[in-house]
């Protein structure tokens, strides 16, 4: 038997009972017992917003993560349940009017589709600029934005155990095939990796790949243990399951099978990293969440944590410091603090860049060096991942100090550049070059890349 299973068949594991996976969606929202405690106005507002933005929550979150006595201020409630202000006022009123007069679902769906087009469903050119080619044809479900890393979106992983209200991939979950990024073709993935020996990292993402049965995940990952894929050194798996459904690694029917798959990959020489999405320290507090972390680490896989800075949820240095300290204690490596992506419900969640840097700096000042591996605040913008390194004064002018952590051109990486200080700016495209410059150093090359993508 696998060493991971031998090691963790102990009393703590036996005390965690399997629980059925039950979800609620927009159509069954009012069947949630706790929601009945809310006012009629709150329930109506939820229904309106859930007509536009995707909604899905499971009983584990409802029963064990949300403090219903603190609603609506509870951070996990804000993370999973729709709020009126997540839509712009005019958009909310248009949809609310349909609900007030009892419009047919077809009319509601048509308006929802119209409203979604104004929410920047594909930020950073992720459809046009990142799609790779193989033998002269574009590949569905793959993205290759940075030289070393390929993203893969398996069809079976194009949902989640629950939907985050801030999700920058919300367009994957609204049922519109034109907005989805997905592939069921393992042959395309393997063929592309064979043709690109410069790729060292594969990131399996979604949705959430951990909604997949292990047998399907294995079909994509097991072939990578062959010698012809030795150049693929790291397999990353992006997931929210450690917080939204930790039973996936503990008591689900194929949980042991999943752990043995990860252990085989590690023993074959691959570095396996779960890119875990954490938004609040409370997500690590339940016994099953901690057991999931222990079992995963016993396979030899690494867990790295990342998440955006979000108004109403974690825009507080104390929250981040406590979260990073707890992660280090549990053996998780803090990795990224992101800025809220310029898509979806950003109007509700975005934090000004100046404030984001202050929160990051204050949180960093409270933790040891082992937690200072978290980079940020970082914007995953079109040209690349841009980090705010600080605010300073040069030649009497207040400026942002910025750098690329990743860039579409690797030569941009680690090059500092400066932007005029703007206390209201929340994204890279809101910033202007400092010192009278007309454009940032990368703009001409990036615009040329965009033009080539359009004509390809």
C-alpha positions in Angstrom: 0.0 0.0 0.0 1.1 3.6 -0.7 3.2 5.2 2.1 0.8 8.1 2.2 -2.2 5.9 2.9 -0.3 3.9 5.5 0.9 7.0 7.3 -2.5 8.7 7.5 -4.8 5.8 8.5 -5.0 7.0 12.1 -7.6 8.2 14.5 -7.8 11.7 13.2 -8.7 10.4 9.7 -11.3 7.9 11.1 -13.0 10.7 13.0 -13.7 12.7 9.8 -16.9 11.3 8.3 -17.6 11.3 4.6 -20.4 13.7 3.8 -22.5 13.8 0.6 -21.7 16.6 -1.8 -24.8 18.8 -2.2 -24.8 22.1 -4.0 -27.2 24.9 -4.5 -27.4 27.1 -7.6 -29.3 30.1 -8.7 -32.5 28.0 -9.2 -32.4 26.5 -5.7 -30.9 29.5 -3.8 -34.1 30.0 -1.7 -34.1 26.3 -0.7 -31.0 27.0 1.5 -32.3 26.9 5.1 -30.0 29.7 6.3 -31.1 32.0 3.5 -34.6 31.9 4.9 -33.3 33.9 7.8 -32.5 36.8 5.5 -35.0 39.6 4.6 -37.2 39.4 1.6 -35.2 42.3 0.0 -31.9 40.5 0.5 -33.2 37.3 -1.1 -34.6 39.3 -4.1 -31.3 41.1 -4.6 -29.5 37.7 -4.5 -31.8 36.3 -7.1 -31.2 39.4 -9.4 -27.4 39.2 -9.2 -27.4 35.4 -9.6 -29.2 35.9 -12.9 -26.1 37.6 -14.3 -23.1 36.3 -12.3 -22.7 32.6 -11.6 -23.8 31.2 -8.2 -23.0 27.8 -6.7 -22.4 26.9 -3.1 -22.2 23.6 -1.2 -23.4 22.5 2.2 -19.9 22.4 3.7 -19.4 26.1 3.1 -22.9 26.9 4.4 -22.6 24.7 7.5 -19.0 25.0 8.5 -17.4 28.1 7.0 -20.0 30.9 7.2 -20.9 32.5 10.5 -24.5 33.3 9.8 -24.8 35.5 12.9 -22.3 37.8 11.2 -24.1 38.0 7.8 -23.9 40.1 5.7 -20.4 41.1 6.9 -19.1 37.5 7.2 -16.1 37.2 4.8 -17.0 33.7 3.5 -20.6 34.8 2.9 -19.3 37.7 0.9 -17.0 35.2 -0.9 -19.8 33.0 -2.1 -23.2 34.7 -2.0 -24.4 37.4 -4.4 -24.6 41.0 -3.2 -26.5 43.8 -4.9 -23.5 46.0 -5.4 -21.7 43.3 -7.4 -23.5 44.8 -10.4 -23.4 48.4 -11.5 -26.6 50.2 -10.5 -28.0 50.5 -14.0 -27.4 46.9 -14.8 -28.9 45.8 -11.5 -32.1 47.8 -12.2 -32.5 46.5 -15.7 -32.4 42.9 -14.4 -34.5 43.7 -11.3 -37.3 45.0 -13.4 -37.6 41.8 -15.3 -37.9 39.9 -12.0 -40.4 42.3 -10.6 -42.8 41.7 -13.5 -42.2 38.0 -13.6 -40.5 37.8 -17.0 -39.9 34.5 -18.7 -36.5 32.8 -18.2 -35.7 33.3 -21.9 -36.0 37.1 -21.5 -33.9 37.0 -18.3 -31.2 34.9 -20.0 -31.1 37.3 -23.0 -30.6 40.3 -20.8 -28.0 38.5 -18.7 -26.0 37.7 -21.9 -26.1 41.4 -22.9 -25.0 42.6 -19.4 -22.1 40.1 -19.3 -20.5 41.6 -22.4 -19.9 44.8 -20.4 -18.1 42.9 -17.6 -14.9 42.2 -19.6 -15.4 38.4 -19.7 -11.9 37.7 -21.1 -9.4 40.1 -19.5 -5.8 40.4 -20.7 -6.6 39.0 -24.1 -6.7 35.5 -22.8 -8.7 34.2 -25.7 -6.9 35.9 -28.6 -3.3 36.4 -27.5 -2.6 33.2 -25.5 -4.0 30.5 -27.8 -1.2 28.3 -29.1 -0.9 26.7 -32.5 0.0 23.1 -33.5 0.5 22.1 -37.1 -1.0 25.3 -38.2 -4.2 25.1 -36.2 -5.2 26.8 -33.0 -5.7 24.6 -30.0 -8.7 24.8 -27.8 -8.2 24.7 -24.0 -4.6 25.6 -24.0 -2.9 28.9 -23.3 0.8 29.8 -23.6 1.4 33.3 -22.4 4.8 32.8 -20.8 7.7 30.9 -22.4 8.1 28.3 -19.6 4.5 27.7 -18.7 1.5 26.2 -20.5 -2.0 26.4 -19.1 -4.4 23.5 -19.8 -8.2 23.6 -19.3 -9.6 20.1 -19.3 -13.2 19.9 -20.2 -14.1 17.8 -17.2 -12.7 20.5 -14.9 -14.7 23.4 -16.2 -16.8 23.8 -13.0 -15.9 24.2 -9.3 -17.2 22.9 -6.0 -18.5 26.4 -5.5 -18.1 29.7 -7.3 -16.2 32.6 -5.8 -18.1 35.9 -6.2 -15.0 37.7 -7.4 -13.8 34.9 -9.8 -11.9 36.3 -12.8 -13.0 33.2 -14.8 -16.6 33.6 -14.1 -17.4 33.5 -17.8 -16.6 29.8 -17.7 -19.6 29.1 -15.6 -22.5 30.9 -17.2 -23.4 28.3 -19.8 -22.2 30.3 -22.9 -20.0 28.1 -25.0 -18.5 31.1 -26.8 -17.1 32.3 -23.4 -15.6 29.0 -22.3 -12.0 27.8 -22.5 -11.8 24.0 -22.4 -10.3 21.0 -24.1 -11.0 17.3 -23.8 -8.1 16.5 -26.2 -5.2 15.0 -24.3 -3.5 14.3 -27.7 -3.3 18.1 -28.4 -1.8 18.7 -25.0 0.8 16.0 -25.3 1.6 16.9 -28.9 2.1 20.6 -28.0 4.4 19.7 -25.1 6.4 17.4 -27.4 6.8 20.3 -29.9 7.9 22.8 -27.2 10.9 21.6 -25.2 11.2 25.1 -23.7 8.1 24.4 -21.6 9.1 23.3 -18.1 5.8 23.9 -16.3 2.3 22.6 -17.0 -0.5 24.3 -15.1 -3.8 22.3 -15.1 -6.5 24.8 -14.3 -10.2 25.6 -15.0 -12.7 25.9 -13.3 -11.1 23.5 -10.9 -9.4 20.3 -12.1 -10.1 18.7 -8.7 -13.8 18.3 -9.5 -12.7 15.6 -12.0 -12.7 12.0 -11.1 -9.2 10.8 -10.6 -9.4 8.4 -13.5 -9.9 11.3 -15.9 -7.1 13.4 -14.3 -4.8 10.5 -14.6 -5.4 10.3 -18.4 -3.8 13.7 -18.7 -1.0 13.4 -16.2 0.2 9.9 -16.3 1.7 10.1 -19.8 3.9 13.0 -18.6 6.0 10.4 -16.7 7.4 9.1 -20.0 11.0 10.1 -20.8 9.9 12.2 -23.8 8.4 14.7 -21.3 11.4 15.0 -19.1 11.5 18.7 -20.0 8.2 19.2 -18.2 9.7 19.4 -14.7 6.7 20.8 -12.8 3.0 19.9 -12.8 0.9 22.6 -11.1 -2.8 22.1 -10.4 -4.9 25.2 -9.6 -7.6 24.4 -7.1 -10.0 25.9 -4.5 -10.9 22.4 -3.3 -8.7 22.6 -0.2 -11.0 25.3 1.1 -14.4 24.7 -0.6 -14.4 20.9 -0.6 -11.4 19.4 1.4 -13.3 16.1 1.5 -11.9 15.6 -2.1 -8.6 14.6 -0.5 -9.9 12.9 2.6 -13.2 11.0 2.3 -14.4 11.1 -1.3 -14.7 7.7 -3.0 -11.5 8.2 -5.0 -9.6 10.4 -2.6 -7.0 7.7 -1.9 -6.6 7.0 -5.6 -6.0 10.8 -6.2 -3.3 10.8 -3.5 -1.6 7.8 -5.0 -1.6 9.5 -8.5 0.2 12.5 -7.0 2.6 10.3 -5.2 3.5 8.4 -8.4 4.1 11.7 -10.2 6.5 12.8 -7.4 8.3 9.5 -7.4 8.8 9.8 -11.2 10.8 12.9 -10.6 8.1 15.6 -11.2 7.7 18.5 -8.9 4.0 18.5 -8.1 2.5 21.8 -6.8 -1.1 22.4 -5.8 -1.7 26.1 -6.4 -4.3 26.5 -3.6 -6.6 29.5 -3.6 -7.0 30.9 -0.1 -8.9 34.1 0.6 -9.2 34.1 4.4 -7.6 32.3 7.3 -10.9 30.8 8.3 -10.8 28.5 5.3 -8.0 26.5 7.0 -9.7 26.2 10.4 -11.8 23.1 10.1 -10.4 19.6 10.9 -11.1 18.3 7.5 -9.3 21.2 5.8 -6.2 20.5 7.9 -6.4 16.8 7.3 -6.5 17.4 3.6 -3.4 19.5 3.8 -1.6 16.8 5.8 -2.5 14.0 3.4 -1.5 16.1 0.4 1.9 17.0 1.8 2.5 13.3 2.6 2.5 12.5 -1.1 5.5 14.7 -1.6 3.5 17.4 -3.4 3.9 21.0 -2.4 1.1 23.4 -1.6 1.5 27.1 -2.6 -1.1 29.7 -1.7 -2.4 32.5 -3.7 -5.4 34.8 -3.7 -6.6 38.3 -4.6 -6.9 41.3 -2.2 -10.7 41.9 -2.0 -12.8 44.6 -0.4 -15.4 43.2 2.0 -13.4 40.0 2.4 -9.7 40.4 3.2 -8.7 44.1 2.7 -7.0 44.1 6.1 -3.3 43.5 6.9 -4.2 41.5 10.0 -6.2 39.0 8.0 -3.3 38.4 5.5 -0.7 38.2 8.3 -2.7 35.7 10.2 -3.4 33.7 7.0 0.3 33.6 6.0 1.4 32.6 9.5 -1.1 29.8 9.6 -0.1 28.6 6.2 3.6 28.4 7.1 2.7 26.5 10.3 0.7 24.0 8.2 3.5 23.6 5.6 2.0 25.8 2.9 4.2 28.2 0.9 2.7 31.7 0.6 3.1 32.6 -3.1 1.0 35.5 -4.4 -1.2 38.4 -3.3 -3.1 39.5 -6.5 -5.0 42.6 -7.3 -8.6 41.9 -8.2 -8.8 41.2 -11.9 -10.4 43.8 -14.2 -13.5 41.7 -14.9 -16.8 40.6 -13.5 -17.7 42.1 -10.1 -14.6 44.2 -9.9 -16.6 47.3 -9.0 -17.4 45.6 -5.7 -14.1 44.0 -4.8 -11.3 46.2 -6.2 -8.9 48.0 -3.9 -6.9 51.0 -5.0 -3.3 50.1 -5.8 -1.9 52.5 -3.2 -4.0 50.9 -0.5 -3.2 47.4 -1.7 0.5 48.1 -1.3 0.0 49.5 2.2 -1.9 46.4 3.2 0.8 44.1 1.7 3.6 46.0 3.4 1.8 46.1 6.8 1.1 42.3 6.6 4.7 41.6 5.6 6.0 43.5 8.6 4.1 41.2 10.9 5.4 37.8 9.7 8.7 36.0 9.6 10.9 35.5 6.6 9.3 32.1 5.8 6.0 33.9 5.0 7.7 36.6 3.0 7.7 34.4 0.0 4.4 35.9 -1.0 4.8 38.3 -3.8 2.6 41.2 -4.5 0.5 43.1 -4.8 0.6 41.7 -8.4 -1.6 42.5 -11.4 -2.1 39.7 -13.9 -2.5 42.2 -16.8 -2.2 41.8 -20.5 1.6 42.4 -20.8 2.4 40.1 -17.8 2.4 40.0 -14.0 3.2 43.5 -12.7 4.2 43.9 -9.1 3.8 47.1 -7.1 7.1 47.4 -5.3 6.3 50.5 -3.4 5.5 54.2 -3.4 8.3 56.7 -3.2 9.3 60.2 -4.1 11.9 60.9 -6.9 12.9 64.4 -7.9 10.0 65.8 -5.8 7.4 63.6 -7.5 5.4 60.8 -5.8 5.6 57.7 -7.9 4.7 54.0 -8.0 7.7 51.7 -8.4 6.7 48.7 -10.5 8.4 45.6 -12.1 7.4 42.6 -14.1 7.4 39.3 -12.3 6.5 37.7 -15.6 6.3 39.2 -19.0 5.2 38.2 -22.5 8.8 39.1 -23.4 11.1 37.5 -20.9 13.4 40.5 -21.3 10.9 42.7 -19.5 11.2 40.6 -16.3 12.7 42.4 -13.2 13.1 45.7 -15.0 11.9 48.5 -12.7 9.7 51.2 -14.1 7.8 54.1 -12.7 4.2 55.4 -12.9 2.7 58.6 -11.6 1.1 58.2 -8.2 -2.7 58.0 -8.5 -4.5 57.2 -5.3 -7.6 56.1 -7.2 -6.0 53.7 -9.7 -6.9 50.1 -9.4 -5.3 48.5 -12.4 -2.3 48.9 -14.7 -4.3 50.6 -17.5 -5.2 53.4 -15.0 -1.6 54.3 -14.6 0.5 56.9 -16.6 4.3 56.9 -17.0 6.2 59.1 -14.6 8.7 61.9 -15.4 6.9 63.1 -18.5 7.4 59.9 -20.5 4.7 59.3 -23.1 4.5 55.5 -22.7 5.9 52.7 -20.7 8.9 50.9 -22.0 7.0 47.8 -23.1 4.0 49.4 -24.7 5.1 49.5 -28.4 6.2 45.8 -28.3 3.0 44.7 -26.5 0.8 46.6 -29.0 2.6 44.9 -31.8 1.9 41.5 -30.2 -1.8 42.3 -29.9 -1.9 43.3 -33.6 -0.3 40.0 -34.6 -2.7 38.0 -32.5 -5.7 39.8 -34.2 -4.4 39.0 -37.7 -3.3 35.4 -37.0 
